[in-house]
Structure formats: C-alpha cells, structure tokens
Amino acid sequence: MNVLALDIGGTKVALGLVQQGKLIERKQIPTPSVGSAKAFSEQLLDECQPWLDKVDSIGVSTTGLVTDAGITAINSDTLAFPAPFPLHIALQELTGLPVAMLNDAQAAAWYEYQCLEGDYVNMAYITVSTGIGGGLVIDRKLHTGQNNFAGHVGHLVIDHNGIECGCGQTGCVEAIASGTAIQKRAQQELTPSISNQTLFEQAPEDFIAETIIQDSAKAVATLCANLKATLDLDVIVLGGGIGLAKGYLDRVNQYIQSKPRPFRAKLLSANGNHDACLLGAAYLYAHQTA
C-alpha cells in the first residue's frame, strides 16, 4: 500500500510519500494557520500534489485528542484547533481517498513497537517536542482507550505547586519539560533569548542552559518512573525534537538510574528518529487490520 502520510505538530507539518512501509519522499512546512478544515486540508494537499496520483490512502498523525468527529486541542498553547476539527472528513472529500487519523504519539508508538528487537509486551512511546505526548502498547496491542485519550502522558501532574499548563491543570510534565516550556524559561533567564537548538549547544559551558535542560530531563525521568510503576513497562521509547537532541536521553537515563530499582524503565531512542510520527501515520492501516 502506498500512503500519503501527514504529521501535524504545533510548529511544523511533515509530509511524506510512504511506499510499502518505506519513506520515499519527504518535505516539511510551517504549520498553516488553522481556519476551516477544508482550507487547512487544501493547503496541505497543495504541497503534496506530485504524490497524490501515486497513493491509495492518507494517514494523519496529529497533536490533540482525535475522535470520530475530528481533532480537539488538549493544550491550546501547542495548537489551537476549533473543536472538533474534522480534518479527516475534509481530506477524504477533497481527494476521494480513505483517510485514517490518530493522535501523533499513539501512531508513533505503534510504529516504534513494530521496530523493536526483542520480545516486548508492554511499551510506551514518549515524544518530547513542542509539547509532550505519549502512546501505549499493552499486551502487544496499541491501547488508545474508549475515547482515544490513553497515552496523553504529558498531562500527568508531577508538581502540584508548579506551572499552570494550557490544558487547565497545574504542574503537568508538558508545562515543565516540553520544548515550549524550555523556550519560555530560556527567555526568562537568559539574555539575549536563544533558540532551543542553541540552548543545547551552549549547555556544556553555560550553567543556566544546562540547568534548564536538566530540569526538563528530570521531569521526563519522573514521568518514566511513574509509567513503569503503573503499567510495568518493558521499555520506553523516547522521541521528538527535544527527546532526540544530543545528550538528552542520557540525561533522562541518569535520573532514571538514580531511582529505586523497581522504578527504572529501560529507555531507548526512537527508531524512526524525527519521523516516527510521520511513519506512524502510514502504519495506521496496519493497526486497523491487526
């Protein structure tokens, strides 16, 4: 099966032509302004015109809560979709192709599980990017829950006295450790303000930059320990722009290893690298028929 894969994030949209499970062509654009589902879809399809006559279906992975009615933003600070946002319906009407849509981290979790080497039964995928998302594979099956909400681990509270999150809670992992949270803190504590990429580059010689990154890694390690205790996970796969940044996984793992042994989760880097969610979008049809 040839699939047009779309991965919609808070700052960028990745688009790819996936043939027989392999990413053949790829491009990336800034996330368009969100208006109507039809207008948003038309902007994405305009970027994919050369591929449309080659594909049999469309797979969409997206930030937010995905239901049959469409997409609803959990944290509007990440990407504010009018709720519900029927993107899948608009894409199907415009192309005549079947469309499957799922939360991005859930889609990536299923792809990453297929790539694991070893006999793993329970796995979590965590993406540390603009926001923090997650996907769960339990008893070898993708677990989305009755309302497709399972895996939104970025909104687990780890500090009741912490920062207010865009989801309405206080002290969520996302509010402390996401790329957005890191950038906000860097703007407050560093002059002049710098990008997250530069923050990581400066960290070895800059105590404040290193502290900001370490605090993010510590929060994600706490999340991993909580998931280990809750689900008795065999492995956790870490992805996303921050999760895959140089040295970040090592920092998280150091904090994990400092915890009591039962809470130490095995941590791996995403096999799909920065395209785990995009490849996950193409694997949605395999999930539906599994």
N, C-alpha and C positions, 0 to 999 in steps of 0.2 A: 504494500500500500504506500502511495505517495501522499504526504501530508504537508499542508501549509501550516507551519507552527508559528504561533504568536504568543509572546511572553510580555505581559503588560505590567510594568512597575511604576513606582511613584515618579521616577525621573526619566526613565527610558522605556522604549518598546523594542524588543529584539524580534526579528522576523527571520524565518528560515524555511528553506525547502528541504524536507526530510524524505529521503527515498530508501525504502526497506530498512528503516531504523537508523540510517546514517545521515548526518547533517551535510548536505551537498553545497548549499549556498546560504549565506547569512548576511544580514545587514541590521543596522541599529539606528533608531531615530529618537529624538527627544519625545517624551510623552506629549501627544497633542492636547490642546485644551479640551476639556470634557464638556460637550454640549449635548446634542441628541445622540442616541445610539447610532442612528443612520449616518449622521455626519462624521462621527468618530470612526465608524466602520469604513466609510468611503476614503478617509484619509489613510487608513492602514492598507486598504486594498490597492490604492493608487501606488503605494510603494512596492507592491507585490505583483504588479501586472504581468511581468515576464514569466512568472511561475504558475499563474492561475490555470492555464490550459494543460499543465502537467500533473495536477493534483486531483486526488479522489475525495479528499475530505479536508476539514480545517480543525485543528486542535488549538485551544486557547487556554493558557495558564495566566492567571491574573491575581493581583493583590485583592484582598477583600473576601467577604463571605459570598459564596456562589450558591444560588438555589435555582430551581426551575424557572423562577421569574426573572432572574438576572443577578447582577452584582450589587452588593451593598457594602459600603465602606465601614470597616470596624474603627479605623483611626483616620478621620478626615484630614489629619495633618500629613498623612502619607499620600493619599489620592482621594479626592472628594468626588465620588460618583453620585449622581442623582439616583435615589433608591426607589425601586430596584432598577438597575440599568440593563436592559435586555440586549446586550451586545450580541449574544449568540443568535438571537432571532433576526437581528438586523443583518448579520453576516450571511445567514442562510438565505434570507430573502434577496439579498444583493447578488449572491453567487449561484444559488440553486444547489449548493453542496451541503452535505451533512456536517454539522458542527458539534463538537464536544467541548465543554468548558468546565474548568475546575480551578480551585484555588492554586496559586503557583507552587507553594511549598508542598501541598499534597501531591500535585503532579510530579514534582521533582523527587519526592520521597519514593514514589512507585518506580520511577526510572532508576534511581540510585539503588533501590533494592534489587533490581534485575542485574545490576552490575557487580554486586558483592561477590567476592570469592570466599566461600566458606558456607557452613550450614547455620545460617542465622534465622531465627524465628521472629524475634521482636526487634524492630529498628525505629529510630526517629531520625528525621532529617530536619536540621535547623538552618535557616538562612539568616545571616546577619548582613543586612543590606540597608537600604533606605529605612525600612522597618525591620522587624524580626518576625519571621513566620516559621511554621513547622508542619511536618506531615508525619503520620504514624503508620507503620506496618505492624500489625498484631496478628500472631498466628499465621504468618505468611500472606496476609491479605491487607490491602490498603484499607485503613479504617478512617472513614470520613464522618461517621455518626449520622444519626437520623436527619439532622438539619445541616449537614456538611460543615459543622463548626469544629469538629475534632481536629486538633493539631495547631490551633491558634495559640501557641505556647508563648508568643511574645507578650501576651496579655495576662500571664501569670504574675501575681503580685509577689515581690520579694522584699519590698521595703514600704511598710505602711506609712512611714514618715517621709517618703521620697517625693519624687517629682510627679506632678499631675500629667497623666497620659491623655492623648487625644481621644482615647476610647471612652473616657469618663471616669476611669479608675485612677488611683494614686499608687505610684511605686511599681508600675509594670516593668518587666525586663526591657521592653521596647523603649520606654521613656528614659532608661538609664544607659542602655548599651547599643542601640541602633546607630546606623550612620548619621541619621538626623540628630540624635541626641549627642553624639560625639561632636558634630559640627556646631551645634548650639553652645556646647561647653567651651569649645575652642574659641569661638567668637567672644565669649565672656572673659576667658582667662589669658588669651594670647593677643598680643598687639605687634604687628597687624594681624588680622584674622587670616587663616590659611585653609586650604582645602584638606580633606581627609587624606588624600594621597601624600601631600606634603607633610602632614602630621606624622604619618608613619615613617617618612624619610628622615624627619628631624628627631624622632624619638630617641635614637641611641645617644644623642648629645643634648637632648632637651628634657629636663626633669618633668616639666609640666606636661609636655606632649606625651611622654611615657606614662605618666600617672593617669591621664585621660584614657589612654588605651588599656592600661592595666585594670582600671575600674570597669571598663566595658567587659573585658575578658573575665573578670571575677564574677560579674553578674551572669554571664553566659554559663560559666562553670557551675554556679549555684543552680541555674535552670537545669543543666545536665544532671546534677546530683538529684534534684527533685524528680525528674523524669525517671531516672534509674530506680529510685525508691518507689515510685508509683506504678511503673509498668514492668519492672525487672528487665530492662532492655539489654539485649546482647551487644548492641553497637549504636553509636550516634554518629551521623554523617554531618559534617559542617560545610556550609557553602555560603554564597553571597559575596558581594564586593568586599565587605569588611572581613567576613569569615575566611576568605581566601587571601587576604592581604598578608604580605611577608611577615612571618613570625607570630601571627595572631593565634593560630591553632596551638602553637607551642605554649603561648601564654595561658590559654584556656586550660590546656592539659596540665600545666604546672599546678594550677589551682585545684583541678580535679584530683590530682595525685596527693594533695595535702589533706584531703578529706578521709574519713574513716573508710576502710576497705569496701564495705558493702555499698557505698555510695559512689564508688569510682566506676564511671562508664568508659568503655572503650571508645576512643574518638578517632575518626577517620576524615580525611579531606574528600570533598565531593569528586567523584569520578568524572562527572560531566563538567567540572571546572565552573566557569562562569555561565555555561549554557545548560546547566542541569534543569532549570525551569523550562527552557525552550525545548529541550529534548523530551522533558516530561510531558509537554503539550502534545507531542507526536505519539507518546506512549499511552495516551488516554484511551485509545481504541483497544489496545491490548488489555488494559484494565477492565474495560466494559465487557470483554469477551472471556476474561479469565475465570 
